[in-house]
């Protein structure tokens, strides 16, 4: 029997994906993720609704993970000419997040309630409204780190190797869902 995901995922040329269960909430992992976010190395802390303190808090994270018991993990390796070129990395990340947002919206239209997570803060608006209310909550993508998900452990548990390379970047997204 065809899955409602089939027409949506047929667009994913060059991307890999896996269906699995949602990551389990861990107080330790959540605390570590929050510490990393507060270090603000990406410059998104306190700047978008997809990152702390605007992102879901600990109790809301628990609720989200239990509300959406399944996960679609989408990933792809992108060649990068210069790993220090923040503009190039930003373009790659934004393009990937735009694709994740599109998949999330199409899944909702197909009757699949979901909650998209990606690398970094939400990149939908040129300038986020934070701390004013989010103008497009249905298009928001929340940071995986803000949710306290240890991607290395999560990916390892589903047979995906998490690694860093000098000439490419692999981006990962998780679309939490229920059906």
C-alpha positions, 0 to 999 in steps of 0.5 A: 500500500502506498505511503502518504510520504511517497509523493513527497519524498520522490522529490528528494533527488540526491538526499538520503532518508530513514524512517525511525522512531523519535529520539528519546528525551534525555535531561542530560542531552537537553542540558548539554544542548542548551549549554552549546546554544548559550555559547552562541558560536552560531550567533543565533542564541536569542535571535530566532524562534528556532533557538533558545530562549525562544525555542521550546523549553524542557517541558515542551520538548518532552511533550513534542517528542511524545506527541510525534513518536516517529521520525523521518531523518533526511541528510545529504553531504554537500561539497564546500570549497572553503569551510571558513566561508560563512556565506557559502555555508549559510547558503547551503544551510538555508537551501537545505532548511528551505527544502525541509520546510517544504517537505514539512508543509507538503506532509501537513497538506497530505494529513501528516502532522509534523514538527521539523527540526534542522541544523541551526536556527530558523532561517525563514524570515530575513529578520526574525520577529523574536522576541515579538510573536513569530509571524509564520509559526507553521513555517518555523524550523527548530534547531536540533540542538535546542531540542537537546537531541544528541545527533551523534548518538541518535544517528549511530542508533539508526546506522548513520555515521556522523562525521566531519570532513575538511571538504564537505558538510553533511546536513541533517534534519529530523521531521517528527511526525505522527499518522 
